[in-house]
Amino acid sequence: MTRTTITTATTDNPVLGFPPATPAEALAHFGASLAFHADVSDVAEALAAGGDPGFTLVDTRSTQAWDQGHIPGAVHLPGGRIPQLAAELLDPARPVVVYCWGPGCNGATRAAFALAGLGYRVKEMLGGIEYWLREGFAYDTADGAARRPADPLTAPVAAEACGC
């Protein structure tokens, strides 16, 4: 969102050197962010609830990466194959949530862009498979199901959910 006024830094404080957005600007910005993103815990909760989660989860990584580990129930659609395979694998009336490796990879962003260009409603799962694994959720590999313990720096150790 473009700020409606131009301000200059008025303090040596690195946090407040540029004033925070107005509440209306913040509402628009963060509302847009939530429209474009889902977090790992929310995706896990929706999938674990049983029944139809209301979206299709798509892993956009290579076949080698998929075989190494992917989220159970995800559809495998490598990003470079979206133009050829999306119509075959995805229902255009159903929202799509895409993921790739993790925060250092923009493959899911590119996939979301490609799917949106084809008319799909799409969200990106923040953190990708990296944070799925770090939060201790189960995953499938070419050799079967697996699970790692949660990383205590990314997931609550003694609670079902983080409370956010």
N, C-alpha and C positions, 0 to 999 in steps of 0.2 A: 504494500500500500504506500502511496506517495504521501508524505507529510504535507499538510496544507500551508504550513508556515516554515520558513527557514530560520533556524536559530543557530547561534554560535555558542561554543563552549563558554560557560560563564563561571566555571569553578575548576579548581585543580583536581577535584574528585573524579577519578576515572569512571565511576558508575553514573554520576549525575552531571558530568560535563556536558552531555547532551540530554536535555530534559526528557523524562518518560513521555510516551504518547498520551494523548487525552484518553479518557475512558471510552469514548466512542470509537476512536482509532484502534485502541487495544481490543475492544469487542469485535470489531470487523476483522482484525488481523488474526486473533486467536480462534475466532469462529471459522475462518477460512482454513487455518491450520488443522483444526479438528475435522473439517470436511475432506481434507486430503490425506490425513494420516490416521493410522490405528497403531496401538502399541501391542507388543508381544503378549503381555498378560491379558489384555482384552480379547485378543484373537484366541488365545488358549481357553479363556473362560467361555467364549461363544461356542467353540468347538466341543468343549467338555460337557456343555449343558445337555447334549443329546438332541436328536432331531436335526432339523435343518437350521444352520446358523444364519441363513439369509444372504450369504455371499459365497463366492467361489474363491478359494485360496489358491494362488498360483505361484509356483517356484519358477523363477526366470533364469536359473543357472544352467550350466552345461549338463550333459548326461553323466559325465564323470563326477561332477559335484553332486548331482541328484543321487547317484549310487552311494556316494560317501555318506550322505545323510540328508533327509528331508522331513518335513512335517507330515505326520500321518493325515491322509485325506486330501493333501494338496494335489493339484493338477500340475504336471510337468510341461511347461511351455517356455523353452529357452527364448530369451529376448530377441535374438536374431531371427527366430522362426515365427514371430507373432503375425506378420502379414500373411504368411502361408497357412498357419494352423489355428488362429484364433476363432474363426467362424466354425471350424470343425469341433473344437474343444470347449468353447464357452457359449453360454446363452447370453445374447445381447441385452436381455431384459433383467439380468441378474447382476448385482454389484460384484466387482472383482477386487480382491485384496492381493497385492503382489509383494513378493519378497525376493531378496538376493542374498549376498553374503553377510553384509553388516553395514555399520555406519560409515566405513571407509570406502564403500562401493556405491556407485550411483546406477548400477544395473537395474534396480527396481524402479528408479526414477525414469530411466529411459524406457523401460517396459510400460510404465504407467502412461507416459507420454504417447507411446505407440498405440496402446489400447484406447486411450481417450480419442486419439485421431481416428480410430475406427468406430467410434460411437459408444464405447463402453463407459459406464460409470465406474471409477476406479479409485482405490485408496492404496497408499504405500504402507506396509508394516514397518514401523521404525525399529531399527536394530537388526533386522534380518534374521537369518538362521543363527548367526553368532549369539544374539541375545536370547533366542529361543533356547539354545543349548546352555547358555550361561545361567538362565533362570531355572534350569533343571527339568524342562519339559521333555517328554518322550519324543523320540524320533525314529524313523525307519531308515535302514540301510539296505544295500544289496544283499546283505547277509541276515537281515531280520531286524526286529525291534531292539532299541537300545535306549539308555537313559543315563545321564551323568548327574552327579550331585550339583545342587545349585551353588553358584559362586556367591559367597556371603556379601560381596561388595556390590552385587547387582540385584539380589533377590532377598526377601526376608527369610531368615533361617528358621524361626519358630512360629511362623504365621502362614496361613493359606494365601493371603494377599498382602500387598504393600500398604493398603489403606489409602491410596491416592485416588 
